[in-house]
Amino acid sequence: GRPKVTNSFEIRKDVDLPVSPEQVWHAVATPEGQAGWSPDPYMESEDFDIVEERPSLFVVRTPEDAHGAFHAFEYQIQPLDDGSRLTFIHSGDLGNDWQSDFDYAEITGYGWNLYMHTLKQYLTYFAGRPAVYVAAQAPDHTNTDQAWQQLEQALGLPDGSAQFTVGDEIRLEPSGLSVIEGIIDYVEPGEDFLAVRSQDGLYRFHSLERIGMPIALGHYRYGAALQPLDEEQRKTEEQAWQAW
């Protein structure tokens, strides 16, 4: 018979975090923690295989589909003298029917660079504060450079965002929403991407033109310690950003 087509991949990231293994575990292995940094913190997971060895190992594996596709996310947590080291491994197979003109592991690896950075920002500046994730997506036709320039204008950045570098102070003025004042906390060279850390959140705007997708935003908002954030407030804010 013909050799089995494999689209298997493995992406590995190491990040040192300034908190205990128990705090890292809470961030990666609980819904409350994931809301502070994860790309999809509210994902339904009842069909997933889960391995838990608190606070050193957490593994989530999706069921295999008819084409042999599955994803596994492994978090290995080791204590360090001044915190913890997280080794994150995203592996799996894209299935024997997967075809694309971009390298999945490369593009996804860029994404995980951002999310590991976001995890570190969360545990460095907002540890112990409750979190909610607010996401919105622009219309389908906004997968162009012109759309990104429009977004920059609408945020009050007439000269665009490309001239900013990590640590620069920035002020965003989205119409109908609160002014956001903070600093640039992340840059991906060559990518249209805007990341801002303020006193109360991490704000992320992504151009997804390279993978043919519209502009999206995903913001992490942090409340005062010990005061849970209201799900209604989250929905209201998400609707406001979606309308914007």
C-alpha positions, 0 to 999 in steps of 0.5 A: 500500500501507499506510505501513510501521509504524515503531517506530524509536528512538534513545537517546544518553548521554554520560559522562566517565570518569577512565581512558584510551580504551584502558581504556574500550575494554576495559570496553565491548568485551571480555567481561571488561570488560562483566562489570563494568557491563553489563546482560547481559555474558554474552549470546551474540553470534555472529550480531551484526554488529560494527565495531571501531576500537580504541580509539575505536569499537565497534558491535554490531548484532543481526540483523533479525527477521521483524518488522523489529526490531533493536538497535544499540549504538554506543560512541564514545570520545574522549580528554580531558585527564583521561580519556575521553568515551564517547558511547553510542547505543542505536538500532534498531526494535522491529518492526511488531508491537510494542505496549506501554503504556509508552514503550520509549525512555523506560524504556530510557533510565532503564536506560541512565542507571543502566548508564552510572553503573555503568560510571563507578563501575566505572572510578573505584573498581574499575578493573583488578580482575576482575569477575563479574556475579551475577543473580537474579529473584524469582517472577513474582508479585513485581511489586507494591509490597508485594513490594518492601516485603517485599524491604526488610524481608528486607534489614534495612531496616524503614523502607524504602529511600526515605529514603536518598540518594546518599552515605548509609551503609547496611548490608544483612543478607540472611539466609544471605548475607554482610552488605553494608556500603557507601554508596548510589551511585545513586537514581532518583527515584520508582523502587523501586530500591536501589543500594549500592557496597561495598569489593568490589562494586556491588549492585543491586535493581530493582522492575520493577513499571512494566513488569509484571516481577518484582523482579530483582537484578544485582550486580557483584562485583570480585576482587583485582587480577590474581586472576581470579574463579572461575566456580564461585564466581560460580555458587554466589553466584548460586544463593544469591541466587536461593534468597534 
